[in-house]
Amino acid sequence: MLIVALLAASFFLVGYFIVYWRNADMDFMVVYNVFLMNDGQPQFYFDHPAYFTILLVKGWFRFLHQFGLLDAWKLSAIPSSSAAAFDEAMTSAVRAGRLLSFWLAIAVVLIFAVLMRRIVHDRRLAMIAAFAFASSGALAMQMRIMRTELIAAPLVLFAFLILVLAARRATNGRPLVLALAAFLCMLGLENKVHAILPIAALPLMILPFGSATGTSTSFWKQDPRRWLAATALAVTALVILWVTLPLIRTGFDPIAMAATLPAKPLFSGTPGLYQAALLAWTVVAMVAFSTVWKVSFAESVAGMFALVIGLCAALLVLDISYYDANVVTVMNPLERMLGFADLSPLSGGGGGPFAMLGLLALDGGRVLLRYTFFLSSSPRTAVFLIWLVVPGIVYAWRRGEKQAALQAAVLMLSGFAIDTVGMRRGLKDEYFIFTDPFIIIAGAVLLDRMNTLRFHRLAFPIGAILITLHVVVGQAEPVKHGFARRGPEGICEWRMQYLPLLQLPWCGKA
């Protein structure tokens, strides 16, 4: 209740009432597509592709309009005769969208809190983790803007958390948990292509989270019906894959790719290579997990078929509001990301693999500088937790808590790798939500195994300082955005590309 109250206070004090064009980048693009679709027109292309964000806002606007709470719910309802009327209509629409983001943020925090309560043994520690997430820079901006990351990142995060729970305790239905995790990951990718990075790291992150109680149940070890269950999953996987084939063909169609993507297919221009490599990497990680934690062969095979079921089922969700460009973007996320990445440092070096590795090393160094905060400051509150997690890993290893140390180390290294790739877009504040939760989970895992640290004489002052820094620094960016002196003129640079039918009064009639 306290966390939700603090989120509400932050949102309404600095967020909801801010002038509608303050964070116009994604707000306007989402609202524009909603206006078009509510007016019976087809969706206009959005790079991210923001599939669920647009659908949710569309339904939200319709719901509000039916109860007489929103007049500006479609494009034909937006007046262009006067600037004052336009401002009033857009203000009501953007504020309605911001309110939906606020509700989504609360839902994300509450689900995270419930799952963390299952992950750690102490409910107080679970609440601390939830508070750290809720008050972090990762969520601070997301709940004020119609950002695609607010849906994409938590879906992958929840997939990881339910996989951790499944890895710790075996059940007869565990392959279905794999299907659910794959389903959530694919849904996240359908809203934001950047989600491909934590998805690729997920197979590695889950490896150290097995346990002795996570070995296969007697059903998957001895029961003759285990092969019948695996066969049923295999048949289901083949059927749903066959149903999904038209979408897959569209996603890899050369003509559709050339018309949609800013970059050619990676690796010699052959589409589908790195996507197949990612699937192979996932299978290899599943085999490694099964070997280390003694998961039976039958359950492993069933889990692989369940993975296919989850991925294909999520792809079929794209048929709810079908659009070719969305399918192409989701099936080729790296090509879309390359269109926004700053690769200018490679222009003079030929862009070979060694030049790319050098650029990644440079970006990794820049990420480390940000982790220090003092050498490269940012409104990212999770960096203060890193100062405790890194020495905590060493301390846990020396205390004999090697599995907890490995779990935290893998989470931190994965987050570092994701941040490093994100540096090509400046590692914007909005991207923190992809990695901050993993830093928080790493800290929670360490404290859960070393709960005697709470009796240390420095535990309370360090905790108080961290809480203060989280609240103060986490709100710095929202306050800056709310009171910064800048106008909407920057929108005109890309208006015709993303908002061609929306007449912005300050951009003229171009």
C-alpha positions in Angstrom: 0.0 0.0 0.0 2.9 2.4 0.8 4.6 1.6 -2.5 1.4 2.2 -4.5 0.8 5.5 -2.6 4.3 6.7 -3.3 3.9 5.8 -7.0 0.6 7.7 -7.1 2.1 10.8 -5.4 5.1 10.8 -7.8 2.9 10.4 -10.8 0.3 13.1 -10.0 2.8 15.6 -8.6 5.2 15.4 -11.6 3.8 13.5 -14.5 0.0 13.5 -15.2 -0.5 17.3 -15.4 2.7 18.1 -17.4 2.0 19.8 -20.7 1.0 17.1 -23.3 3.9 17.7 -25.7 6.6 17.4 -23.0 7.5 13.8 -23.7 6.0 13.7 -27.2 8.4 11.2 -28.8 6.5 8.0 -28.1 3.3 9.5 -26.7 2.5 11.1 -30.0 3.3 8.0 -32.0 1.2 5.7 -29.9 -1.7 8.1 -29.7 -1.6 8.7 -33.5 -1.9 5.0 -34.3 -4.7 4.7 -31.8 -6.5 7.6 -33.4 -6.2 6.0 -36.8 -7.4 2.6 -35.7 -10.3 3.9 -33.7 -11.3 5.8 -36.9 -11.4 2.6 -38.9 -8.1 3.2 -40.7 -5.1 0.8 -40.8 -2.2 1.1 -38.4 0.6 3.4 -39.4 4.0 1.8 -39.1 5.8 2.1 -35.7 9.3 0.8 -35.4 9.2 -0.8 -32.0 6.6 -2.2 -33.0 4.5 -1.3 -29.8 1.9 -3.9 -30.7 0.3 -4.4 -27.2 0.9 -0.8 -26.2 -1.2 0.4 -29.2 -3.9 -2.2 -28.7 -4.2 -1.5 -24.9 -4.4 2.3 -25.5 -6.9 1.8 -28.3 -9.2 -0.3 -26.0 -8.6 2.2 -23.2 -9.7 5.1 -25.3 -12.8 3.3 -26.5 -13.7 2.3 -23.0 -13.4 5.9 -21.7 -15.3 7.3 -24.7 -18.2 4.9 -24.1 -18.6 6.3 -20.6 -18.3 9.9 -21.9 -14.9 10.4 -20.3 -12.9 11.0 -23.5 -14.0 12.9 -26.6 -10.6 12.8 -28.3 -10.5 9.1 -29.0 -10.1 9.0 -32.8 -8.5 11.1 -35.5 -11.7 12.6 -36.8 -12.5 13.9 -33.3 -9.3 16.0 -33.1 -10.0 19.6 -34.2 -7.5 21.3 -36.4 -9.3 24.6 -36.8 -7.7 26.3 -33.8 -4.6 25.7 -31.7 -6.5 26.0 -28.5 -9.0 23.3 -29.5 -6.2 21.1 -30.6 -4.3 21.5 -27.4 -7.4 20.7 -25.3 -8.1 17.5 -27.3 -4.5 16.3 -27.3 -4.1 17.1 -23.6 -7.1 14.9 -22.7 -5.8 12.1 -25.0 -2.2 12.1 -23.7 -3.3 12.3 -20.1 -5.6 9.3 -20.6 -2.7 7.4 -22.1 -0.5 8.4 -19.2 -3.1 7.2 -16.7 -3.0 3.8 -18.4 0.8 3.7 -18.1 0.4 4.4 -14.4 -2.0 1.5 -13.9 0.3 -0.8 -15.8 3.3 0.3 -13.7 1.4 -0.5 -10.5 0.4 -3.9 -11.9 4.1 -4.6 -12.8 5.3 -3.7 -9.4 2.7 -5.8 -7.6 3.4 -8.9 -9.8 7.1 -8.4 -9.2 6.5 -8.3 -5.5 4.4 -11.5 -5.5 7.0 -13.4 -7.5 9.9 -12.1 -5.4 8.0 -13.3 -2.3 8.2 -16.8 -3.8 11.9 -16.4 -4.8 13.2 -15.3 -1.4 12.5 -16.7 2.1 11.9 -13.5 3.9 8.9 -11.4 3.1 10.7 -8.2 4.3 13.4 -8.8 1.7 10.8 -9.3 -1.0 9.2 -5.9 0.0 12.6 -4.2 -0.1 13.2 -5.6 -3.6 9.8 -4.4 -4.7 10.4 -1.0 -3.3 13.8 -0.8 -5.0 12.2 -1.6 -8.3 9.2 0.8 -7.8 11.5 3.7 -6.8 14.2 3.1 -9.4 15.0 5.2 -12.4 13.9 2.2 -14.4 10.2 2.7 -13.6 10.3 6.5 -12.9 9.9 7.6 -16.5 8.0 4.6 -17.8 4.9 5.2 -15.8 4.7 8.8 -17.1 5.0 8.0 -20.8 3.3 5.5 -23.2 6.6 3.7 -23.5 6.8 0.2 -25.1 9.4 -1.0 -22.6 6.8 -0.9 -19.8 5.2 -4.0 -21.2 8.1 -5.6 -23.0 10.7 -5.7 -20.2 8.4 -6.9 -17.4 7.2 -9.8 -19.6 10.7 -11.1 -20.0 11.4 -10.4 -16.3 8.3 -12.4 -15.3 9.4 -15.2 -17.6 12.8 -15.4 -15.8 11.2 -15.4 -12.4 8.8 -18.2 -13.1 11.6 -20.2 -14.7 13.6 -19.7 -11.4 10.7 -21.1 -9.5 10.3 -24.0 -11.8 14.1 -24.8 -11.7 14.0 -24.9 -7.9 11.0 -27.3 -7.5 10.1 -30.0 -10.0 6.4 -30.7 -10.9 4.8 -32.9 -13.4 3.7 -29.9 -15.4 7.0 -28.1 -15.5 7.3 -28.3 -19.3 4.1 -26.1 -19.4 6.0 -23.5 -17.4 8.6 -23.5 -20.1 5.8 -22.9 -22.6 4.5 -20.0 -20.6 8.0 -18.5 -20.2 8.5 -18.7 -24.0 5.1 -17.2 -24.6 5.8 -14.2 -22.3 9.3 -13.6 -23.9 7.8 -13.6 -27.4 5.0 -11.3 -26.3 7.7 -8.9 -24.9 9.5 -9.0 -28.2 6.3 -8.2 -30.1 6.1 -4.9 -28.1 9.8 -3.9 -28.2 12.5 -5.4 -30.3 15.1 -4.4 -27.7 13.7 -7.3 -25.6 15.8 -9.7 -27.8 18.8 -8.9 -25.7 17.5 -10.1 -22.3 15.8 -13.0 -24.1 19.1 -14.1 -25.5 20.7 -13.9 -22.0 17.9 -15.8 -20.3 19.2 -19.3 -21.1 22.5 -18.4 -19.4 20.9 -16.6 -16.4 18.8 -19.6 -15.5 21.6 -22.1 -15.4 22.8 -21.6 -11.8 19.3 -21.5 -10.3 18.7 -25.2 -10.2 18.6 -27.2 -7.0 18.5 -30.7 -5.7 14.7 -30.5 -5.3 14.5 -29.5 -9.0 15.4 -32.9 -10.4 12.6 -34.6 -12.4 9.6 -36.1 -10.6 9.0 -39.8 -10.6 6.5 -39.3 -13.4 9.2 -38.0 -15.8 11.7 -40.6 -14.6 9.8 -43.8 -14.4 6.1 -43.5 -15.4 5.5 -45.1 -18.8 3.0 -42.4 -19.5 5.8 -39.8 -19.7 6.5 -40.6 -23.3 2.8 -40.3 -24.1 2.9 -36.8 -22.5 6.0 -35.9 -24.5 4.4 -37.2 -27.7 1.3 -35.1 -27.1 3.4 -32.0 -26.7 5.4 -32.9 -29.8 2.2 -33.3 -31.9 0.8 -30.0 -30.5 4.1 -28.3 -31.3 4.0 -29.5 -34.9 0.4 -28.5 -35.4 0.8 -25.0 -34.0 4.1 -24.6 -36.0 2.2 -25.5 -39.1 -0.5 -22.9 -38.3 2.2 -20.3 -37.7 4.1 -21.0 -40.9 2.4 -18.2 -42.9 3.5 -15.7 -40.3 7.0 -17.0 -40.3 7.2 -16.9 -44.2 5.9 -13.3 -44.1 8.6 -12.4 -41.5 11.4 -13.7 -43.7 9.9 -12.7 -47.1 12.7 -10.7 -48.9 10.3 -8.2 -50.4 8.6 -7.5 -47.1 11.9 -7.2 -45.3 13.3 -4.8 -47.9 10.3 -2.6 -47.6 10.2 -2.6 -43.8 13.8 -2.9 -42.4 16.5 -0.3 -42.5 19.3 -2.9 -42.7 19.8 -6.1 -44.8 19.6 -9.5 -43.1 22.7 -10.1 -40.9 25.4 -12.7 -41.7 25.8 -12.6 -45.5 22.3 -11.3 -46.1 20.7 -14.7 -45.3 17.5 -14.2 -43.2 16.9 -16.4 -40.3 20.5 -17.4 -39.4 20.8 -15.7 -36.0 17.3 -16.5 -35.1 18.1 -20.2 -35.7 21.3 -19.7 -33.7 19.3 -18.3 -30.8 17.1 -21.3 -30.8 20.1 -23.6 -30.9 21.7 -21.7 -28.0 18.5 -22.1 -26.0 18.5 -25.9 -26.7 22.2 -26.2 -25.7 21.4 -24.3 -22.4 18.5 -26.6 -21.7 20.7 -29.7 -22.3 23.3 -28.2 -20.0 20.7 -27.5 -17.3 19.3 -31.0 -17.6 22.8 -32.5 -17.2 23.9 -30.4 -14.2 20.6 -30.6 -12.3 19.6 -34.2 -13.3 16.5 -33.5 -15.3 15.3 -36.6 -17.1 15.7 -37.0 -20.9 11.9 -37.4 -21.3 11.2 -34.1 -19.5 13.9 -32.3 -21.4 12.5 -33.4 -24.7 9.0 -32.4 -23.5 10.3 -29.0 -22.5 11.8 -28.4 -25.9 8.5 -29.1 -27.6 6.7 -26.9 -25.0 9.1 -24.1 -25.9 8.0 -24.3 -29.5 4.4 -24.2 -28.5 4.9 -21.1 -26.4 6.8 -19.2 -29.1 4.3 -20.1 -31.9 1.3 -19.3 -29.7 2.7 -15.8 -29.0 3.3 -15.3 -32.8 -0.3 -16.1 -33.5 -1.3 -13.2 -31.2 -0.1 -10.9 -34.0 -3.2 -12.0 -35.9 -5.4 -10.1 -33.4 -4.6 -6.9 -35.3 -2.6 -8.1 -38.3 0.0 -5.9 -40.0 2.8 -7.2 -42.2 5.4 -4.7 -41.0 4.8 -5.9 -37.3 5.5 -9.5 -38.3 8.7 -8.6 -40.2 10.0 -6.5 -37.4 9.3 -9.1 -34.7 11.0 -11.8 -36.8 14.0 -9.7 -37.5 14.7 -7.6 -34.3 18.4 -7.0 -34.8 18.0 -5.5 -38.2 15.5 -3.1 -36.8 17.8 -2.2 -33.9 20.7 -1.6 -36.3 18.6 1.1 -38.0 18.8 3.2 -34.7 22.2 2.2 -33.5 25.1 4.7 -33.8 27.6 2.8 -36.0 29.5 5.9 -37.2 32.7 4.9 -35.4 32.9 1.9 -37.8 32.6 3.9 -41.0 36.3 4.5 -41.2 37.5 1.0 -40.2 35.6 -1.1 -42.7 33.2 -2.4 -40.1 34.8 -5.8 -39.7 34.4 -8.2 -36.7 37.5 -6.8 -35.0 36.3 -3.2 -35.3 32.9 -4.3 -33.9 34.6 -6.1 -31.0 36.7 -2.9 -30.3 33.5 -0.8 -30.3 31.8 -3.2 -27.9 34.9 -3.0 -25.6 34.8 0.7 -25.7 31.0 0.7 -24.9 31.7 -1.8 -22.0 34.2 0.7 -20.5 31.6 3.5 -20.8 29.1 1.3 -19.0 31.6 0.7 -16.2 32.1 4.4 -15.9 28.3 4.8 -15.5 28.3 2.1 -12.8 30.6 4.2 -10.7 28.1 7.1 -10.9 30.8 9.7 -10.0 32.8 9.3 -13.2 29.7 9.3 -15.4 26.5 10.3 -13.5 23.0 9.3 -14.4 19.6 9.1 -12.8 20.0 5.3 -12.4 19.5 4.4 -8.8 20.5 0.7 -9.3 24.2 1.8 -9.6 24.2 2.3 -5.8 23.1 -1.3 -5.4 25.9 -2.5 -7.7 28.4 -1.1 -5.2 27.0 -3.6 -2.7 26.3 -6.5 -5.0 29.8 -6.8 -6.5 31.7 -7.1 -3.2 28.7 -9.1 -1.9 29.5 -11.7 -4.6 33.1 -12.0 -3.4 31.9 -12.1 0.2 29.4 -14.9 -0.5 32.0 -17.0 -2.4 34.4 -16.8 0.5 31.7 -17.7 3.0 31.0 -20.9 1.0 27.7 -19.6 -0.6 29.0 -20.4 -4.0 25.7 -21.0 -5.8 24.3 -17.7 -4.6 27.5 -16.0 -5.7 27.3 -17.6 -9.1 23.6 -16.6 -9.4 24.3 -13.0 -8.6 27.4 -13.0 -10.9 25.6 -14.3 -13.9 22.8 -11.8 -13.4 25.3 -8.9 -13.1 27.3 -10.1 -16.2 24.1 -10.5 -18.2 22.9 -7.0 -17.2 26.3 -5.6 -18.1 26.3 -7.2 -21.5 22.8 -5.9 -22.3 23.8 -2.4 -21.1 26.9 -2.6 -23.3 24.8 -3.2 -26.4 22.4 -0.5 -25.4 25.2 2.1 -25.4 24.9 2.3 -29.2 21.7 4.2 -28.5 23.2 6.1 -25.6 21.8 3.7 -22.9 18.8 6.0 -22.5 17.0 6.2 -19.1 14.1 4.2 -20.6 16.3 1.2 -21.2 17.1 0.8 -17.5 14.0 -1.3 -17.0 15.5 -4.1 -19.0 18.5 -4.6 -16.6 17.7 -2.9 -13.2 15.4 -5.7 -12.0 18.2 -8.2 -12.5 20.6 -6.1 -10.4 17.9 -5.9 -7.7 17.3 -9.7 -7.9 21.1 -10.3 -7.6 21.1 -8.3 -4.4 18.1 -10.1 -3.1 19.6 -13.5 -3.8 22.8 -12.6 -1.9 20.9 -11.2 1.1 18.6 -14.2 1.2 21.5 -16.5 1.6 23.3 -14.3 4.1 20.4 -12.9 6.2 22.7 -12.6 9.3 24.1 -9.5 7.7 21.0 -7.6 8.9 22.5 -7.7 12.4 25.6 -6.0 11.2 26.1 -2.6 12.8 26.3 -0.9 9.4 23.2 -2.6 8.0 20.7 0.1 9.1 22.7 3.2 8.0 23.6 1.6 4.6 20.0 0.6 4.1 18.8 4.1 5.0 21.3 5.7 2.6 20.3 3.4 -0.2 16.6 4.1 0.3 17.2 7.9 0.4 19.3 7.7 -2.8 16.7 5.6 -4.5 13.9 8.0 -3.8 15.9 11.2 -4.5 17.9 10.2 -7.5 15.1 8.1 -9.0 12.8 11.2 -9.1 15.5 13.4 -10.6 14.7 12.6 -14.2 10.9 13.0 -13.9 11.4 16.4 -12.2 13.8 17.5 -14.9 11.4 16.5 -17.6 8.5 18.1 -15.9 10.1 21.5 -15.4 12.7 21.7 -18.2 12.2 24.7 -20.5 11.8 23.2 -23.9 9.2 23.4 -26.5 7.6 21.0 -29.0 9.5 22.2 -32.0 11.7 19.1 -32.2 8.6 17.0 -33.1 8.4 18.7 -36.5 11.6 17.0 -37.6 9.9 13.6 -37.8 6.2 14.5 -37.9 5.7 13.6 -41.6 7.4 10.3 -41.1 5.4 9.2 -38.1 2.4 11.5 -37.9 1.5 12.5 -41.4 -2.2 13.2 -40.8 -1.9 14.9 -37.4 -1.8 18.6 -38.0 0.4 20.0 -35.2 -0.3 23.8 -35.0 3.4 24.8 -34.3 4.7 22.8 -37.4 2.7 24.5 -40.1 1.0 22.8 -43.0 4.0 20.8 -44.3 
